[in-house]
């Protein structure tokens, strides 16, 4: 049995990843604010178990008990591998820094950066000494390395997540049974986040029209296709500890 823990699993890219992971030999643990009944039905039809854990990652005090609930269901002696995908994220607030609400800025950093850091902490603690494959894949973005007007929070959070990935990977290098960590930029996916971006004004985000054009010309990537590429990377021999990669060229 392989166990997969994924945040923000109920919609968008998260749902696309879960759809590709459905297998009778896989057990999926989804962390989200809401469940997805259609995913549950599809999983049941394919003989795959999905457990839903209700958690608002903006409330970081909920993370440790949720991770403890998950690992209470995972027995290392019966497990071939355990995998974590930090997918959940926010795009708001968008706009020049002086216009942003401090409360929204605080929430953004808790969900996009602090929550993955704490989840990884719990993952590494819980699996110390486990002689199985252990991997963490963080969903990054091209915004981690390219500054965008109006996206100061998003760019900063993703850059921080990339560096945290690299730092933790370095710590794991000398471990007897290490956890491998990577971050991947999946490209521009057709999700609710894109709807939010297109709903901004030019004053908030000067590149808005570019994203409108991508939608209208059919260039956004389907969540299921992105999910397939992420699933393949997670389980492949190309998974490289400490690497930050971009899979956009793999859609062609």
Sine and cosine of phi, psi and omega as CSV:
sin_phi,cos_phi,sin_psi,cos_psi,sin_omega,cos_omega
0.00,0.00,0.68,-0.73,0.14,-0.99
-0.93,-0.38,0.65,-0.76,-0.01,-1.00
-0.93,-0.37,0.71,-0.70,0.00,-1.00
-0.83,-0.56,0.82,-0.57,0.06,-1.00
-0.95,-0.31,0.82,-0.57,-0.03,-1.00
-0.68,-0.74,0.74,-0.67,0.04,-1.00
-1.00,-0.05,0.51,-0.86,-0.02,-1.00
0.88,0.48,0.68,0.74,-0.14,-0.99
-0.99,0.16,-0.24,0.97,-0.24,-0.97
-1.00,0.07,-0.19,0.98,-0.01,-1.00
-0.41,-0.91,0.17,-0.99,0.08,-1.00
0.87,0.50,-0.65,-0.76,-0.01,-1.00
-0.87,0.49,-0.62,0.78,0.00,-1.00
-0.85,0.53,-0.70,0.71,0.03,-1.00
-0.92,0.40,-0.57,0.82,0.05,-1.00
-0.90,0.44,-0.64,0.77,0.03,-1.00
-0.92,0.39,-0.72,0.69,-0.01,-1.00
-0.86,0.51,-0.67,0.74,0.01,-1.00
-0.84,0.54,-0.64,0.77,-0.02,-1.00
-0.97,0.23,-0.34,0.94,-0.03,-1.00
-1.00,0.02,-0.11,0.99,-0.09,-1.00
-0.91,0.41,0.89,-0.45,-0.03,-1.00
-0.41,-0.91,0.56,-0.83,-0.05,-1.00
-0.91,0.41,-0.29,0.96,0.02,-1.00
-0.99,-0.16,0.15,0.99,-0.01,-1.00
-0.91,-0.42,0.59,-0.81,0.09,-1.00
-0.86,-0.51,0.89,-0.46,-0.07,-1.00
-0.98,-0.22,0.74,-0.68,0.04,-1.00
-0.91,-0.43,0.95,-0.31,-0.08,-1.00
-0.98,-0.19,0.81,-0.59,0.03,-1.00
-0.95,-0.30,0.88,-0.48,-0.05,-1.00
-0.31,-0.95,0.21,-0.98,0.07,-1.00
-0.97,0.25,-0.51,0.86,-0.02,-1.00
-0.72,-0.70,0.44,-0.90,0.03,-1.00
-1.00,0.00,0.20,-0.98,0.05,-1.00
-0.83,-0.56,0.97,-0.24,-0.08,-1.00
-0.90,0.43,-0.58,0.81,0.01,-1.00
-0.90,0.44,-0.63,0.78,0.06,-1.00
-0.90,0.43,-0.64,0.76,0.03,-1.00
-0.88,0.48,-0.68,0.74,0.00,-1.00
-0.91,0.41,-0.68,0.73,0.00,-1.00
-0.90,0.43,-0.66,0.75,0.02,-1.00
-0.89,0.46,-0.67,0.74,0.00,-1.00
-0.88,0.47,-0.64,0.77,0.01,-1.00
-0.91,0.42,-0.47,0.88,-0.02,-1.00
-0.99,-0.13,0.06,1.00,0.03,-1.00
0.96,0.28,0.40,0.92,-0.02,-1.00
-0.96,-0.29,0.67,-0.74,0.01,-1.00
-1.00,-0.04,0.78,-0.63,0.15,-0.99
-0.86,-0.52,0.85,-0.53,0.13,-0.99
-0.98,-0.22,0.72,-0.70,-0.02,-1.00
-0.97,-0.25,0.75,-0.66,0.03,-1.00
-0.86,-0.51,0.93,-0.36,-0.01,-1.00
-0.95,0.30,0.86,-0.51,-0.03,-1.00
-0.37,-0.93,0.77,-0.64,0.13,-0.99
-1.00,-0.09,0.94,-0.33,-0.09,-1.00
-0.93,0.38,-0.17,0.98,0.14,-0.99
-0.94,0.34,-0.35,0.94,0.08,-1.00
-0.99,-0.15,0.99,0.11,-0.17,-0.99
-0.92,0.40,-0.28,0.96,0.05,-1.00
-0.94,0.34,-0.22,0.97,0.01,-1.00
-0.99,0.11,-0.24,0.97,-0.17,-0.99
-0.93,0.37,-0.75,0.67,-0.05,-1.00
-0.86,0.51,-0.76,0.65,0.01,-1.00
-0.90,0.43,-0.57,0.82,0.03,-1.00
-0.91,0.41,-0.69,0.72,0.01,-1.00
-0.91,0.42,-0.56,0.83,0.06,-1.00
-0.91,0.41,-0.63,0.78,0.07,-1.00
-0.87,0.49,-0.68,0.73,-0.03,-1.00
-0.90,0.43,-0.77,0.64,-0.09,-1.00
-0.95,0.31,-0.27,0.96,0.12,-0.99
-0.92,0.38,-0.34,0.94,-0.02,-1.00
-0.99,-0.13,-0.02,1.00,-0.05,-1.00
-0.93,-0.37,0.89,-0.46,0.02,-1.00
-0.97,-0.24,0.91,-0.41,-0.09,-1.00
-0.85,0.53,-0.54,0.84,-0.02,-1.00
-0.94,0.33,-0.25,0.97,0.01,-1.00
-0.93,-0.37,0.18,0.98,-0.14,-0.99
-0.88,-0.48,0.74,-0.67,0.03,-1.00
-1.00,0.07,-0.54,0.84,-0.01,-1.00
-0.23,-0.97,0.43,-0.90,0.05,-1.00
-0.73,-0.68,0.71,-0.70,-0.19,-0.98
-0.72,-0.70,0.63,-0.78,0.01,-1.00
-0.84,-0.54,0.77,-0.64,0.11,-0.99
-0.87,-0.49,0.93,-0.37,0.08,-1.00
-1.00,0.04,0.99,-0.14,-0.10,-0.99
-0.94,-0.34,-0.53,0.85,-0.10,-0.99
-0.87,0.50,0.62,-0.79,0.02,-1.00
-0.19,-0.98,0.30,-0.95,0.04,-1.00
-0.89,-0.46,0.47,-0.88,0.15,-0.99
-0.97,-0.25,-0.53,0.85,0.03,-1.00
-0.97,0.26,0.48,-0.88,0.06,1.00
-0.99,0.11,0.54,-0.84,0.02,-1.00
-0.90,-0.43,0.70,-0.72,0.04,-1.00
0.62,-0.79,0.19,-0.98,0.08,-1.00
-0.83,0.55,0.60,-0.80,-0.17,-0.99
-0.81,0.58,-0.59,0.81,-0.07,-1.00
-0.95,0.32,-0.21,0.98,-0.01,-1.00
-0.99,-0.12,-0.10,0.99,-0.15,-0.99
-0.99,0.10,0.50,-0.87,0.04,-1.00
-0.99,0.15,0.83,-0.55,0.00,-1.00
-0.83,0.56,-0.58,0.81,0.01,-1.00
-0.91,0.41,-0.63,0.78,0.04,-1.00
-0.93,0.36,-0.59,0.81,0.07,-1.00
-0.89,0.46,-0.68,0.73,0.00,-1.00
-0.89,0.45,-0.71,0.70,0.01,-1.00
-0.89,0.46,-0.68,0.73,-0.01,-1.00
-0.83,0.55,-0.74,0.67,-0.05,-1.00
-0.94,0.33,-0.52,0.86,0.05,-1.00
-0.93,0.38,-0.68,0.73,-0.03,-1.00
-0.96,0.27,-0.72,0.70,-0.15,-0.99
-0.99,0.12,-0.43,0.90,-0.07,-1.00
-0.82,-0.58,-0.82,0.58,-0.07,-1.00
-0.91,0.42,-0.68,0.74,-0.01,-1.00
-0.87,0.50,-0.76,0.65,0.06,-1.00
-0.86,0.51,-0.61,0.80,0.02,-1.00
-0.87,0.49,-0.71,0.70,-0.02,-1.00
-0.94,0.35,-0.60,0.80,0.03,-1.00
-0.90,0.43,-0.68,0.74,0.04,-1.00
-0.90,0.44,-0.65,0.76,0.06,-1.00
-0.82,0.57,-0.75,0.66,-0.01,-1.00
-0.91,0.41,-0.62,0.78,0.01,-1.00
-0.88,0.48,-0.74,0.67,-0.02,-1.00
-0.92,0.40,-0.67,0.74,0.03,-1.00
-0.86,0.51,-0.72,0.69,-0.11,-0.99
-0.94,0.35,-0.47,0.88,-0.11,-0.99
-0.97,-0.25,0.12,0.99,0.02,-1.00
-0.83,0.55,0.80,-0.59,0.01,-1.00
1.00,0.04,-0.13,0.99,0.01,-1.00
-0.95,0.30,0.82,-0.57,-0.05,-1.00
-1.00,-0.03,0.84,0.55,0.00,-1.00
-0.68,-0.73,0.13,-0.99,0.07,-1.00
-0.95,0.32,0.77,-0.64,-0.03,-1.00
-0.72,-0.69,0.88,-0.47,-0.07,-1.00
-0.70,-0.72,0.58,-0.81,0.07,-1.00
-0.84,-0.55,0.79,-0.61,0.06,-1.00
-0.85,-0.52,0.90,-0.44,0.01,-1.00
-0.99,-0.13,0.74,-0.67,0.02,-1.00
-0.99,0.14,0.92,-0.40,-0.04,-1.00
-0.97,-0.23,-0.44,-0.90,-0.05,-1.00
-0.24,-0.97,0.41,-0.91,0.14,-0.99
-0.87,0.49,-0.36,0.93,0.03,-1.00
-0.93,0.37,-0.22,0.98,0.04,-1.00
-0.93,0.37,-0.43,0.90,-0.04,-1.00
-0.87,-0.49,-0.17,0.99,-0.01,-1.00
-0.86,-0.51,0.89,-0.45,0.00,-1.00
-0.95,0.31,0.69,-0.72,0.05,-1.00
-0.85,-0.53,0.71,-0.70,0.09,-1.00
-0.86,0.51,0.83,-0.56,0.03,-1.00
1.00,-0.04,-0.14,0.99,-0.02,-1.00
-0.91,-0.42,0.56,0.83,-0.08,-1.00
-0.84,0.54,-0.64,0.77,0.01,-1.00
-0.93,0.37,-0.74,0.67,-0.06,-1.00
-0.90,0.43,-0.72,0.69,0.01,-1.00
-0.88,0.48,-0.68,0.73,-0.03,-1.00
-0.92,0.40,-0.70,0.71,0.00,-1.00
-0.88,0.47,-0.68,0.73,-0.01,-1.00
-0.94,0.34,-0.61,0.79,0.07,-1.00
-0.89,0.45,-0.65,0.76,0.05,-1.00
-0.90,0.44,-0.63,0.78,0.01,-1.00
-0.92,0.40,-0.62,0.78,0.07,-1.00
-0.88,0.48,-0.72,0.69,-0.03,-1.00
-0.93,0.37,-0.59,0.81,0.06,-1.00
-0.90,0.44,-0.65,0.76,0.05,-1.00
-0.84,0.54,-0.75,0.66,-0.03,-1.00
-0.91,0.42,-0.64,0.76,-0.02,-1.00
-0.91,0.41,-0.72,0.69,0.01,-1.00
-0.91,0.42,-0.60,0.80,0.04,-1.00
-0.88,0.48,-0.64,0.77,0.04,-1.00
-0.89,0.45,-0.65,0.76,0.02,-1.00
-0.90,0.44,-0.51,0.86,-0.06,-1.00
-0.99,0.13,-0.25,0.97,-0.14,-0.99
-0.84,0.54,-0.60,0.80,-0.08,-1.00
-0.99,-0.11,0.05,1.00,-0.01,-1.00
-0.95,0.30,0.51,-0.86,0.02,-1.00
-0.92,0.39,-0.65,0.76,0.04,-1.00
-0.80,-0.60,0.99,0.16,-0.18,-0.98
-0.97,0.24,0.40,-0.92,0.24,-0.97
-1.00,-0.04,0.74,-0.68,0.06,-1.00
-0.99,-0.10,0.67,-0.74,-0.03,-1.00
-0.77,-0.64,0.68,-0.74,0.10,-1.00
-0.66,-0.75,0.31,-0.95,0.17,-0.99
-0.80,-0.61,0.60,-0.80,-0.05,-1.00
-0.71,-0.70,0.72,-0.69,0.14,-0.99
-1.00,-0.04,0.89,-0.45,-0.13,-0.99
-1.00,0.00,-0.04,1.00,-0.07,-1.00
1.00,-0.08,-0.18,-0.98,-0.08,-1.00
-1.00,-0.08,0.97,-0.25,-0.12,-0.99
-0.99,-0.10,0.58,-0.82,-0.01,-1.00
-0.98,0.18,1.00,0.10,-0.05,-1.00
-0.77,-0.64,0.00,-1.00,0.05,-1.00
-0.88,0.47,-0.46,0.89,0.05,-1.00
-0.88,0.47,-0.62,0.78,0.04,-1.00
-0.92,0.39,-0.58,0.82,0.07,-1.00
-0.88,0.47,-0.66,0.75,0.04,-1.00
-0.89,0.46,-0.69,0.73,0.00,-1.00
-0.88,0.47,-0.70,0.72,-0.01,-1.00
-0.93,0.38,-0.34,0.94,0.01,-1.00
-1.00,0.07,0.01,1.00,0.03,-1.00
-0.99,0.16,0.13,-0.99,0.10,-0.99
-0.99,-0.17,0.27,-0.96,0.04,-1.00
-0.88,0.47,-0.51,0.86,0.02,-1.00
-0.92,0.38,-0.56,0.83,0.02,-1.00
-0.97,0.23,-0.68,0.73,-0.12,-0.99
-0.59,-0.80,0.97,-0.23,-0.15,-0.99
-0.94,0.35,-0.24,0.97,0.02,-1.00
-0.99,-0.10,0.23,0.97,-0.08,-1.00
-0.80,0.60,-0.71,0.70,-0.09,-1.00
-0.88,0.48,-0.54,0.84,0.05,-1.00
-0.85,0.53,-0.68,0.74,-0.04,-1.00
-0.96,0.26,-0.53,0.85,0.12,-0.99
-0.89,0.46,-0.71,0.71,-0.01,-1.00
-0.90,0.44,-0.63,0.77,0.03,-1.00
-0.87,0.49,-0.66,0.75,0.03,-1.00
-0.91,0.41,-0.74,0.67,-0.08,-1.00
-0.93,0.37,-0.46,0.89,0.00,-1.00
-1.00,-0.07,0.08,1.00,0.07,-1.00
0.95,0.32,0.48,0.88,-0.05,-1.00
-1.00,-0.10,-0.04,1.00,0.06,-1.00
-0.95,0.30,0.53,-0.85,-0.07,-1.00
-1.00,0.03,0.72,-0.69,0.02,-1.00
-0.92,0.38,0.67,-0.74,-0.01,-1.00
-0.82,0.57,-0.61,0.80,-0.01,-1.00
-0.92,0.39,-0.59,0.80,0.03,-1.00
-0.93,0.37,-0.71,0.71,0.06,-1.00
-0.88,0.47,-0.64,0.76,0.02,-1.00
-0.87,0.49,-0.61,0.79,0.01,-1.00
-0.90,0.43,-0.69,0.72,-0.01,-1.00
-0.92,0.40,-0.62,0.79,0.02,-1.00
-0.93,0.37,-0.68,0.73,0.04,-1.00
-0.87,0.49,-0.66,0.75,0.00,-1.00
-0.90,0.44,-0.69,0.72,0.01,-1.00
-0.90,0.45,-0.70,0.72,-0.06,-1.00
-0.85,0.53,-0.58,0.81,-0.10,-1.00
-0.97,-0.24,0.09,1.00,-0.11,-0.99
-1.00,-0.09,0.19,-0.98,0.09,-1.00
-0.96,0.27,-0.14,0.99,0.04,-1.00
-0.99,0.15,-0.12,0.99,0.03,-1.00
-0.93,0.38,0.90,-0.45,-0.14,-0.99
-0.85,-0.52,0.86,-0.51,-0.05,-1.00
-0.84,0.55,0.81,-0.59,0.06,-1.00
1.00,0.05,-0.04,1.00,-0.06,-1.00
-0.99,0.14,0.57,-0.82,0.15,-0.99
-0.91,-0.42,0.87,-0.50,-0.13,-0.99
-0.77,-0.64,0.25,-0.97,0.01,-1.00
-0.78,-0.63,0.81,-0.58,-0.08,-1.00
-0.97,-0.26,0.23,0.97,-0.07,-1.00
-0.88,0.47,-0.56,0.83,-0.03,-1.00
-0.96,0.27,-0.14,0.99,-0.01,-1.00
-1.00,0.09,-0.09,1.00,0.01,-1.00
-0.99,0.13,-0.23,0.97,-0.06,-1.00
-1.00,0.08,0.00,0.00,0.00,0.00
